[in-house]
């Protein structure tokens, strides 16, 4: 899968190229439109060109481990903490959160509207024989989905290619695939709110605490990766977790609905 890159290039007042950093991040934050909103604010305040490589969280972490980035901004806390403990990243900070939802066809063939919790929802999908489209790409969303199947006591892999469809794609592409075949899909709420090809699909299950979706930000460790722009990475991190950055994240909305909730520490 080719990464999606968002680049905002500017010149500083002297005419020299602006200082730049590379952020290894997720397709969910890119698909939500958050970077299109934030990067001009960051450029204005910091004079910093931010190039975002948007891939699955697992791939973003691998890229950062290869020193192909200055900052990691993803949503798989255990993997992020491992990244720091192994010396690849500096201190991790919570940045913002939202939640995951399970969308599905309007008819709701598995009866998710009556599910007691996320485990019940997944059991209903398997028991009904309804299709479920998974990213299958080691992204933060995929990692969460796998954890939910385990908590439900279900191994979906024997159903791969039958009712369990692994796309190996980003969130937007997986939603397109799932909606096209009438499948259920677990997605972050921000991507769903921004997504433009909903057809008759709608949120069929939401609200369980198990669907909490935390994002973190980590500058890459210059000891491990001497080529990183440590100063730029830390200034970017500090802006995001500052009162101004947190207010900007809170202010980003689609159709009057916030997509992320800041909770930096």
Buried (B, 14 or more C-beta within 10 A) or exposed (E): EEBBEBEBEBEEEEEEEBBBBBBBBBBBBBBBBBBEBBBEBBBEBBBBBBBBBBBBBBBBBBBBBEBBBBBBBBBBBEBBBEBBEEEBBBEBBBBBBBBBBBBBBEEBBBBBEEBEBBBBBBBBBBEBEBBBBBBBBBBBBBBBBBBBBEEBEBEBEEBEEEBBBBBBBBBBBBBBBBBEEBBBBBBBBBBBBBBEEEEEBBBBBBEBEBBEBBBBBBBBBBEBBEEBBBBBBBBBBBBBBEEEBBEBBBEBEBEEEBBBEBBBE
